[in-house]
């Protein structure tokens, strides 16, 4: 089981949420950490299945489509 997301993990996820293509360097610059730190944390969160980075089809092209982010913690 993975460890809980700390403040920096959550800030990284927040930066990735609107556009998962944002570079690690840009995230690092905005958060005041190294690019390697961001890269390592994203990799760890992916490996521990805490996050998944995926492409979403242009949702505006679908009639009555809705995009929702849901967090379920048990």
N, CA, C and O atoms as a printed pandas DataFrame, in Angstrom:
     atom_number atom_name residue_name chain_id  residue_number  x_coord  y_coord  z_coord
0              1         N          UNK        A               1    0.845   -1.184    0.000
1              2        CA          UNK        A               1    0.000    0.000    0.000
2              3         C          UNK        A               1    0.885    1.240    0.000
3              4         O          UNK        A               1    1.900    1.279    0.695
4              5         N          UNK        A               2    0.506    2.255   -0.777
5              6        CA          UNK        A               2    1.295    3.465   -0.895
6              7         C          UNK        A               2    1.134    4.381    0.301
7              8         O          UNK        A               2    0.220    4.238    1.114
8              9         N          UNK        A               3    2.038    5.307    0.376
9             10        CA          UNK        A               3    1.939    6.265    1.469
10            11         C          UNK        A               3    0.963    7.373    1.100
11            12         O          UNK        A               3    0.615    7.544   -0.068
12            13         N          UNK        A               4    0.528    8.117    2.096
13            14        CA          UNK        A               4   -0.399    9.219    1.850
14            15         C          UNK        A               4    0.295   10.322    1.084
15            16         O          UNK        A               4    1.510   10.492    1.185
16            17         N          UNK        A               5   -0.482   11.075    0.311
17            18        CA          UNK        A               5    0.060   12.218   -0.404
18            19         C          UNK        A               5    0.343   13.334    0.595
19            20         O          UNK        A               5   -0.510   13.690    1.409
20            21         N          UNK        A               6    1.554   13.880    0.518
21            22        CA          UNK        A               6    1.868   15.014    1.382
22            23         C          UNK        A               6    1.531   16.308    0.639
23            24         O          UNK        A               6    0.981   16.275   -0.462
24            25         N          UNK        A               7    1.861   17.436    1.246
25            26        CA          UNK        A               7    1.511   18.745    0.684
26            27         C          UNK        A               7    2.111   18.923   -0.709
27            28         O          UNK        A               7    1.425   19.400   -1.614
28            29         N          UNK        A               8    3.366   18.554   -0.896
29            30        CA          UNK        A               8    4.006   18.722   -2.198
30            31         C          UNK        A               8    3.372   17.808   -3.237
31            32         O          UNK        A               8    3.153   18.229   -4.373
32            33         N          UNK        A               9    3.073   16.566   -2.871
33            34        CA          UNK        A               9    2.386   15.653   -3.788
34            35         C          UNK        A               9    1.072   16.274   -4.259
35            36         O          UNK        A               9    0.771   16.277   -5.452
36            37         N          UNK        A              10    0.300   16.794   -3.321
37            38        CA          UNK        A              10   -0.998   17.379   -3.667
38            39         C          UNK        A              10   -0.824   18.608   -4.560
39            40         O          UNK        A              10   -1.629   18.838   -5.463
40            41         N          UNK        A              11    0.219   19.395   -4.313
41            42        CA          UNK        A              11    0.473   20.564   -5.162
42            43         C          UNK        A              11    0.843   20.136   -6.582
43            44         O          UNK        A              11    0.431   20.775   -7.550
44            45         N          UNK        A              12    1.610   19.070   -6.707
45            46        CA          UNK        A              12    1.976   18.545   -8.027
46            47         C          UNK        A              12    0.720   18.066   -8.749
47            48         O          UNK        A              12    0.527   18.376   -9.925
48            49         N          UNK        A              13   -0.122   17.325   -8.066
49            50        CA          UNK        A              13   -1.363   16.835   -8.665
50            51         C          UNK        A              13   -2.233   18.012   -9.096
51            52         O          UNK        A              13   -2.849   17.971  -10.161
52            53         N          UNK        A              14   -2.285   19.050   -8.283
53            54        CA          UNK        A              14   -3.071   20.243   -8.610
54            55         C          UNK        A              14   -2.556   20.892   -9.901
55            56         O          UNK        A              14   -3.346   21.357  -10.722
56            57         N          UNK        A              15   -1.237   20.920  -10.074
57            58        CA          UNK        A              15   -0.648   21.499  -11.294
58            59         C          UNK        A              15   -0.923   20.629  -12.517
59            60         O          UNK        A              15   -1.082   21.145  -13.623
60            61         N          UNK        A              16   -0.980   19.309  -12.323
61            62        CA          UNK        A              16   -1.218   18.387  -13.434
62            63         C          UNK        A              16   -2.694   18.303  -13.824
63            64         O          UNK        A              16   -3.009   17.986  -14.971
64            65         N          UNK        A              17   -3.587   18.579  -12.900
65            66        CA          UNK        A              17   -5.016   18.367  -13.134
66            67         C          UNK        A              17   -5.569   19.104  -14.351
67            68         O          UNK        A              17   -6.273   18.489  -15.152
68            69         N          UNK        A              18   -5.281   20.395  -14.524
69            70        CA          UNK        A              18   -5.854   21.073  -15.693
70            71         C          UNK        A              18   -5.211   20.633  -17.015
71            72         O          UNK        A              18   -5.870   20.635  -18.055
72            73         N          UNK        A              19   -3.928   20.257  -16.977
73            74        CA          UNK        A              19   -3.210   19.873  -18.193
74            75         C          UNK        A              19   -2.062   18.946  -17.811
75            76         O          UNK        A              19   -1.019   19.404  -17.347
76            77         N          UNK        A              20   -2.250   17.663  -18.004
77            78        CA          UNK        A              20   -1.234   16.683  -17.606
78            79         C          UNK        A              20    0.010   16.737  -18.484
79            80         O          UNK        A              20    0.987   16.038  -18.216
80            81         N          UNK        A              21   -0.017   17.565  -19.535
81            82        CA          UNK        A              21    1.158   17.697  -20.402
82            83         C          UNK        A              21    2.133   18.761  -19.909
83            84         O          UNK        A              21    3.202   18.941  -20.493
84            85         N          UNK        A              22    1.773   19.464  -18.843
85            86        CA          UNK        A              22    2.674   20.482  -18.311
86            87         C          UNK        A              22    3.993   19.799  -17.931
87            88         O          UNK        A              22    3.998   18.685  -17.407
88            89         N          UNK        A              23    5.096   20.476  -18.199
89            90        CA          UNK        A              23    6.402   19.854  -17.977
90            91         C          UNK        A              23    6.761   19.791  -16.493
91            92         O          UNK        A              23    6.322   20.608  -15.684
92            93         N          UNK        A              24    7.568   18.797  -16.176
93            94        CA          UNK        A              24    8.081   18.688  -14.807
94            95         C          UNK        A              24    8.867   19.935  -14.440
95            96         O          UNK        A              24    8.810   20.396  -13.300
96            97         N          UNK        A              25    9.599   20.482  -15.401
97            98        CA          UNK        A              25   10.391   21.689  -15.149
98            99         C          UNK        A              25    9.495   22.862  -14.762
99           100         O          UNK        A              25    9.809   23.604  -13.830
100          101         N          UNK        A              26    8.382   23.031  -15.474
101          102        CA          UNK        A              26    7.474   24.131  -15.165
102          103         C          UNK        A              26    6.876   23.960  -13.770
103          104         O          UNK        A              26    6.805   24.915  -12.996
104          105         N          UNK        A              27    6.449   22.745  -13.457
105          106        CA          UNK        A              27    5.905   22.478  -12.125
106          107         C          UNK        A              27    6.961   22.760  -11.064
107          108         O          UNK        A              27    6.676   23.397  -10.050
108          109         N          UNK        A              28    8.184   22.283  -11.303
109          110        CA          UNK        A              28    9.277   22.486  -10.353
110          111         C          UNK        A              28    9.536   23.978  -10.126
111          112         O          UNK        A              28    9.688   24.423   -8.988
112          113         N          UNK        A              29    9.582   24.741  -11.213
113          114        CA          UNK        A              29    9.818   26.184  -11.095
114          115         C          UNK        A              29    8.721   26.860  -10.286
115          116         O          UNK        A              29    8.996   27.715   -9.445
116          117         N          UNK        A              30    7.474   26.471  -10.546
117          118        CA          UNK        A              30    6.352   27.092   -9.842
118          119         C          UNK        A              30    6.308   26.708   -8.364
119          120         O          UNK        A              30    5.841   27.486   -7.532
120          121         N          UNK        A              31    6.794   25.508   -8.038
121          122        CA          UNK        A              31    6.735   25.054   -6.642
122          123         C          UNK        A              31    8.046   25.247   -5.884
123          124         O          UNK        A              31    8.111   25.010   -4.678
124          125         N          UNK        A              32    9.087   25.675   -6.591
125          126        CA          UNK        A              32   10.360   25.927   -5.923
126          127         C          UNK        A              32   11.113   24.669   -5.528
127          128         O          UNK        A              32   11.802   24.646   -4.508
128          129         N          UNK        A              33   10.983   23.619   -6.341
129          130        CA          UNK        A              33   11.718   22.372   -6.104
130          131         C          UNK        A              33   12.447   22.006   -7.391
131          132         O          UNK        A              33   12.304   22.688   -8.406
132          133         N          UNK        A              34   13.230   20.929   -7.350
133          134        CA          UNK        A              34   13.962   20.526   -8.544
134          135         C          UNK        A              34   13.061   19.710   -9.477
135          136         O          UNK        A              34   12.063   19.122   -9.059
136          137         N          UNK        A              35   13.449   19.697  -10.743
137          138        CA          UNK        A              35   12.726   18.900  -11.733
138          139         C          UNK        A              35   12.774   17.415  -11.359
139          140         O          UNK        A              35   11.789   16.697  -11.530
140          141         N          UNK        A              36   13.917   16.961  -10.850
141          142        CA          UNK        A              36   14.059   15.571  -10.432
142          143         C          UNK        A              36   13.100   15.198   -9.313
143          144         O          UNK        A              36   12.589   14.079   -9.276
144          145         N          UNK        A              37   12.855   16.126   -8.407
145          146        CA          UNK        A              37   11.904   15.889   -7.322
146          147         C          UNK        A              37   10.512   15.661   -7.889
147          148         O          UNK        A              37    9.816   14.728   -7.491
148          149         N          UNK        A              38   10.110   16.522   -8.822
149          150        CA          UNK        A              38    8.785   16.384   -9.430
150          151         C          UNK        A              38    8.703   15.063  -10.184
151          152         O          UNK        A              38    7.733   14.320  -10.033
152          153         N          UNK        A              39    9.709   14.769  -10.990
153          154        CA          UNK        A              39    9.724   13.528  -11.785
154          155         C          UNK        A              39    9.615   12.298  -10.886
155          156         O          UNK        A              39    8.832   11.389  -11.161
156          157         N          UNK        A              40   10.399   12.274   -9.818
157          158        CA          UNK        A              40   10.397   11.128   -8.909
158          159         C          UNK        A              40    9.052   10.973   -8.207
159          160         O          UNK        A              40    8.557    9.857   -8.046
160          161         N          UNK        A              41    8.465   12.081   -7.792
161          162        CA          UNK        A              41    7.183   12.002   -7.084
162          163         C          UNK        A              41    6.057   11.572   -8.025
163          164         O          UNK        A              41    5.201   10.774   -7.642
164          165         N          UNK        A              42    6.051   12.090   -9.243
165          166        CA          UNK        A              42    5.027   11.677  -10.206
166          167         C          UNK        A              42    5.178   10.185  -10.491
167          168         O          UNK        A              42    4.187    9.456  -10.530
168          169         N          UNK        A              43    6.414    9.733  -10.690
169          170        CA          UNK        A              43    6.661    8.314  -10.956
170          171         C          UNK        A              43    6.174    7.451   -9.791
171          172         O          UNK        A              43    5.516    6.432  -10.001
172          173         N          UNK        A              44    6.501    7.864   -8.554
173          174        CA          UNK        A              44    6.073    7.104   -7.375
174          175         C          UNK        A              44    4.557    7.055   -7.272
175          176         O          UNK        A              44    3.981    6.000   -7.007
176          177         N          UNK        A              45    3.909    8.200   -7.484
177          178        CA          UNK        A              45    2.449    8.223   -7.370
178          179         C          UNK        A              45    1.801    7.356   -8.450
179          180         O          UNK        A              45    0.779    6.717   -8.199
180          181         N          UNK        A              46    2.384    7.331   -9.640
181          182        CA          UNK        A              46    1.871    6.455  -10.700
182          183         C          UNK        A              46    2.079    4.981  -10.338
183          184         O          UNK        A              46    1.167    4.166  -10.474
184          185         N          UNK        A              47    3.279    4.652   -9.880
185          186        CA          UNK        A              47    3.586    3.261   -9.523
186          187         C          UNK        A              47    2.711    2.754   -8.389
187          188         O          UNK        A              47    2.338    1.582   -8.359
188          189         N          UNK        A              48    2.385    3.637   -7.458
189          190        CA          UNK        A              48    1.548    3.252   -6.322
190          191         C          UNK        A              48    0.060    3.410   -6.637
191          192         O          UNK        A              48   -0.791    3.269   -5.758
192          193         N          UNK        A              49   -0.238    3.704   -7.903
193          194        CA          UNK        A              49   -1.619    3.839   -8.372
194          195         C          UNK        A              49   -2.381    4.927   -7.630
195          196         O          UNK        A              49   -3.595    4.835   -7.446
196          197         N          UNK        A              50   -1.654    5.962   -7.204
197          198        CA          UNK        A              50   -2.301    7.098   -6.557
198          199         C          UNK        A              50   -2.790    8.092   -7.597
199          200         O          UNK        A              50   -3.760    8.814   -7.366
200          201         N          UNK        A              51   -2.119    8.128   -8.746
201          202        CA          UNK        A              51   -2.556    8.963   -9.860
202          203         C          UNK        A              51   -2.424    8.158  -11.142
203          204         O          UNK        A              51   -1.682    7.178  -11.209
204          205         N          UNK        A              52   -3.149    8.585  -12.145
205          206        CA          UNK        A              52   -3.009    8.019  -13.480
206          207         C          UNK        A              52   -3.117    9.178  -14.447
207          208         O          UNK        A              52   -4.091    9.930  -14.417
208          209         N          UNK        A              53   -2.134    9.324  -15.293
209          210        CA          UNK        A              53   -2.133   10.394  -16.277
210          211         C          UNK        A              53   -2.647    9.801  -17.576
211          212         O          UNK        A              53   -2.111    8.815  -18.082
212          213         N          UNK        A              54   -3.698   10.419  -18.107
213          214        CA          UNK        A              54   -4.342    9.883  -19.290
214          215         C          UNK        A              54   -4.826   11.017  -20.183
215          216         O          UNK        A              54   -4.999   12.148  -19.730
216          217         N          UNK        A              55   -5.038   10.708  -21.431
217          218        CA          UNK        A              55   -5.584   11.686  -22.375
218          219         C          UNK        A              55   -7.097   11.577  -22.374
219          220         O          UNK        A              55   -7.653   10.486  -22.248
220          221         N          UNK        A              56   -7.752   12.708  -22.515
221          222        CA          UNK        A              56   -9.204   12.747  -22.619
222          223         C          UNK        A              56   -9.538   13.344  -23.979
223          224         O          UNK        A              56   -9.020   14.397  -24.351
224          225         N          UNK        A              57  -10.398   12.670  -24.708
225          226        CA          UNK        A              57  -10.837   13.188  -26.000
226          227         C          UNK        A              57  -11.446   14.559  -25.803
227          228         O          UNK        A              57  -11.969   14.861  -24.730
228          229         N          UNK        A              58  -11.383   15.381  -26.816
229          230        CA          UNK        A              58  -11.946   16.722  -26.734
230          231         C          UNK        A              58  -13.415   16.634  -26.339
231          232         O          UNK        A              58  -14.284   16.412  -27.182
232          233         N          UNK        A              59  -13.676   16.807  -25.074
233          234        CA          UNK        A              59  -15.013   16.601  -24.522
234          235         C          UNK        A              59  -16.030   17.583  -25.090
235          236         O          UNK        A              59  -17.227   17.294  -25.105
236          237         N          UNK        A              60  -15.570   18.737  -25.556
237          238        CA          UNK        A              60  -16.482   19.735  -26.130
238          239         C          UNK        A              60  -17.149   19.225  -27.405
239          240         O          UNK        A              60  -18.170   19.766  -27.829
240          241         N          UNK        A              61  -16.588   18.203  -28.008
241          242        CA          UNK        A              61  -17.135   17.666  -29.257
242          243         C          UNK        A              61  -18.276   16.686  -29.015
243          244         O          UNK        A              61  -18.930   16.254  -29.964
244          245         N          UNK        A              62  -18.522   16.333  -27.766
245          246        CA          UNK        A              62  -19.586   15.396  -27.443
246          247         C          UNK        A              62  -20.776   16.138  -26.870
247          248         O          UNK        A              62  -20.629   16.970  -25.975
248          249         N          UNK        A              63  -21.931   15.840  -27.377
249          250        CA          UNK        A              63  -23.153   16.491  -26.907
250          251         C          UNK        A              63  -23.475   16.019  -25.491
251          252         O          UNK        A              63  -23.435   14.821  -25.214
252          253         N          UNK        A              64  -23.789   16.937  -24.610
253          254        CA          UNK        A              64  -24.197   16.635  -23.234
254          255         C          UNK        A              64  -23.165   15.825  -22.447
255          256         O          UNK        A              64  -23.523   15.047  -21.564
256          257         N          UNK        A              65  -21.910   16.009  -22.765
257          258        CA          UNK        A              65  -20.861   15.284  -22.043
258          259         C          UNK        A              65  -20.513   16.017  -20.759
259          260         O          UNK        A              65  -20.678   17.233  -20.654
260          261         N          UNK        A              66  -20.034   15.268  -19.798
261          262        CA          UNK        A              66  -19.599   15.857  -18.535
262          263         C          UNK        A              66  -18.317   15.162  -18.109
263          264         O          UNK        A              66  -18.162   13.952  -18.278
264          265         N          UNK        A              67  -17.425   15.926  -17.567
265          266        CA          UNK        A              67  -16.171   15.386  -17.063
266          267         C          UNK        A              67  -16.172   15.565  -15.556
267          268         O          UNK        A              67  -16.419   16.662  -15.055
268          269         N          UNK        A              68  -15.897   14.495  -14.838
269          270        CA          UNK        A              68  -15.912   14.574  -13.383
270          271         C          UNK        A              68  -14.665   13.901  -12.823
271          272         O          UNK        A              68  -14.250   12.842  -13.293
272          273         N          UNK        A              69  -14.082   14.526  -11.825
273          274        CA          UNK        A              69  -12.984   13.922  -11.072
274          275         C          UNK        A              69  -13.589   13.487   -9.745
275          276         O          UNK        A              69  -14.165   14.293   -9.014
276          277         N          UNK        A              70  -13.451   12.220   -9.451
277          278        CA          UNK        A              70  -14.049   11.692   -8.234
278          279         C          UNK        A              70  -12.965   11.065   -7.380
279          280         O          UNK        A              70  -12.154   10.281   -7.875
280          281         N          UNK        A              71  -12.946   11.397   -6.128
281          282        CA          UNK        A              71  -11.963   10.834   -5.192
282          283         C          UNK        A              71  -12.736    9.973   -4.204
283          284         O          UNK        A              71  -13.605   10.470   -3.488
284          285         N          UNK        A              72  -12.428    8.710   -4.164
285          286        CA          UNK        A              72  -13.062    7.815   -3.207
286          287         C          UNK        A              72  -11.952    7.217   -2.355
287          288         O          UNK        A              72  -11.001    6.633   -2.875
288          289         N          UNK        A              73  -12.079    7.364   -1.076
289          290        CA          UNK        A              73  -11.072    6.830   -0.168
290          291         C          UNK        A              73  -11.781    5.925    0.826
291          292         O          UNK        A              73  -12.747    6.328    1.475
292          293         N          UNK        A              74  -11.295    4.711    0.936
293          294        CA          UNK        A              74  -11.927    3.740    1.826
294          295         C          UNK        A              74  -10.984    3.404    2.956
295          296         O          UNK        A              74  -11.323    2.600    3.824
